[in-house]
Amino acid sequence: MWTPGLTPEFQGAADLVPGLLRCSPKLVDVLANGPGYIVYSVFDCEDEINPAAMEVVGKLTGQSFDIENEDEILRGPVLVVLAGHTQTP
């Protein structure tokens, strides 16, 4: 069973996320997770739309994003942590 924070691949990653996203730890949101990945974003971010993040997260999770639906649009920084890798779209 995969559990974030309890697997060696992600040990300590959560401590780095606020600095990488340049936000308060209280604003870090887990957008998606699954075996081998965690996706972090900034809660209630009003920055520019991030189409690259929507593409990467969509490919990773199988989720599609409707650009016409404000609730589905990803904005601002998004951090994708893969087992053994980090990528900022």
C-alpha positions in Angstrom: 0.0 0.0 0.0 1.4 3.4 -1.0 1.1 6.2 1.5 2.7 9.7 1.0 5.3 10.5 3.6 5.7 6.9 4.6 7.6 5.7 1.5 11.3 6.4 1.0 10.6 8.0 -2.3 8.8 11.0 -0.8 10.4 11.1 2.7 11.1 14.8 3.5 9.5 16.2 0.2 6.6 17.9 2.0 9.1 20.0 4.1 10.5 21.5 0.9 7.2 22.2 -0.9 6.3 25.7 0.6 9.8 27.0 -0.4 9.5 25.6 -3.9 6.0 27.0 -4.4 7.0 30.2 -2.6 4.0 30.2 -0.3 3.1 29.8 3.3 3.0 26.2 4.5 -0.7 26.8 5.4 -1.4 27.4 1.7 0.1 24.2 0.3 -2.7 22.0 -1.2 -2.3 18.4 -2.3 -4.0 18.5 -5.7 -3.6 14.9 -6.6 -1.6 11.8 -5.5 -1.2 8.2 -6.5 1.4 5.5 -6.6 4.7 7.2 -7.5 3.5 10.8 -7.5 2.2 13.8 -5.5 1.0 17.0 -7.1 1.1 20.2 -4.9 -0.5 23.6 -5.7 -1.1 26.8 -3.8 -4.6 26.9 -2.3 -7.0 29.5 -3.8 -4.2 30.9 -6.1 -5.3 33.9 -8.3 -2.1 34.0 -10.4 -2.1 33.4 -14.2 -3.6 30.3 -15.7 -1.0 27.5 -15.9 -1.7 25.5 -19.1 1.6 23.6 -18.8 0.5 22.3 -15.3 -2.9 21.3 -16.6 -1.3 19.3 -19.4 1.2 17.6 -17.1 -1.3 16.8 -14.4 -3.8 15.7 -17.0 -1.4 13.2 -18.5 -0.3 12.0 -15.0 -3.8 11.5 -13.6 -6.0 11.1 -16.6 -8.0 14.1 -15.6 -9.2 16.6 -18.2 -9.5 20.3 -17.5 -12.3 22.5 -18.9 -10.7 25.9 -19.5 -14.3 27.4 -19.4 -14.9 26.1 -15.9 -13.1 28.4 -13.3 -13.2 25.6 -10.7 -11.1 23.3 -12.9 -8.4 25.8 -14.1 -5.0 25.5 -12.5 -3.4 28.8 -11.6 0.0 29.7 -10.4 2.8 27.3 -9.4 2.2 23.6 -9.4 4.8 21.1 -8.2 4.8 17.5 -9.4 6.9 15.2 -7.3 7.6 11.8 -8.9 9.3 9.0 -7.1 12.9 10.0 -7.4 12.2 13.2 -9.4 10.7 16.7 -9.1 9.3 18.7 -11.9 7.7 22.2 -11.9 5.5 22.8 -14.9 
